[in-house]
Amino acid sequence: MTVVVRPRSPEGWTVVVVTGRLDAMTSPDLEADLAELLVDEPVRLALEFSGVDYMASPGLRVLLHALKTTGRSGGQMCLVAPRVMVRKVLAQSGVERLLVIGEAIESLPS
């Protein structure tokens, strides 16, 4: 799994591009990267998931923790362009109802 953090967009979103598998082995790395981003201020966090080809329950836990942390600080979180397999996992777990899911970075709320 790789994680690339892009600078904030003009709309104030911090974009985190995640690729690869999000499972028990890789989820702790993503969780640590997100923890660094969510430490200081309310953050508008966009997780770009078009390159995530597999996600297991540890990945769901990371998403829920990031959602809770951003909400607690007054920020926002959006999941962008998840693949069909990831959408199925989100739907089956019920997590899909909790997330804002966008189709493209350009469609993020301003």
SULDA-V356450 format. One line per field, one symbol per residue. psi: psi as a letter, one per 40 degrees, with the letter a starting at -180 (. if undefined). A space follows every 50 residues. Layout:
# SULDA-V356450
psi: ???
This chain:
# SULDA-V356450
psi: iihhhiiiideehhhhhhiahgaddddddddddddddeddihihhhhhed ehehhaddddddddddddddddeeaihhhhfiidddddddddeedddeih hidideeii.
